[in-house]
Amino acid sequence: MSAATATVHTAEADARISPRAHLRHTGALIRRNLLWIRKDPESMADALLMPVIFTLLFVFVFGGSIGQALGGGQDQYVQYVIPGMIAMMSMTLSQGVGTGFSQDFNSGVMDRFRSLPIGRGSVLFAKISVELMRMLFATTVLMIVSVAVGFDITNWPGLFATVALSTAFASSIMWVFLTLGVIMKNAQSVQAMGFLVLFPLQFGSSIFAPTTSMPGWLQAFTDYNPLSTLADAARGLMVGGPVAHDLWVTLGWSVAITAVMAPIAIHKFRTKS
């Protein structure tokens, strides 16, 4: 059977499944993925340790010098970097959806799923839902550690709005990594490609330090970097400052990435042989 014919049959099969059945299938697959995490708790190590390590590293290694540049000290840097790290978590942990997807393909699990009368979209949405839960867990850990190192939460609605914005952005980025999980041969390749994407976006942004001292060409890059607008929107929401421009730019990036990458990921998943 050709890829085109397989795509037609898959689309027809999906069309026969009601929206209610899609939701039921998605719920069952979410439960399956959560049970897998329960069986393999080591898969949560990155969500647990990454916020701890990065917070302690940047606050105590760079906090003094960058804090002085901000006109304060380490305490000033804590207020600056923590909102940015929420933005960082939204992208870093999104990579897990691609590596997990690739592992499922290589282990034969996806072949089993595609042989069952379930909506193909349910498989993708369930994977994204569980990874968003992992991200929210990591964000909770991050906030606990941040309070321990001196972060002052004065605006709880702003914190919840930041988490919601980061979740929206993370869900869009996950479509990129789902696509990589389908087209790359193994999880190691997904990780390598993810690193090439994540590294310049994270460090070429305003997450860890202000961009005013960067060279002009790098500042131009940071102006269009969605992680910069997400980090700046998070700071405005949590500690005060301008919000509207960065908020709308981040939402625009989220919608645009989803609109482009979601159809590609679904198509690649349906036609993968």
Salt bridges, closest charged atoms under 4 A:
GLU12 OE1 - HIS9 ND1 3.87
ASP14 OD2 - ARG270 NH2 2.79
ASP46 OD1 - ARG134 NH1 2.91
ASP104 OD2 - ARG32 NH1 3.69
ASP104 OD2 - LYS127 NZ 2.95
ASP111 OD1 - ARG114 NH2 3.69
GLU131 OE1 - ARG134 NE 2.95
ASP232 OD1 - ARG235 NH1 2.96
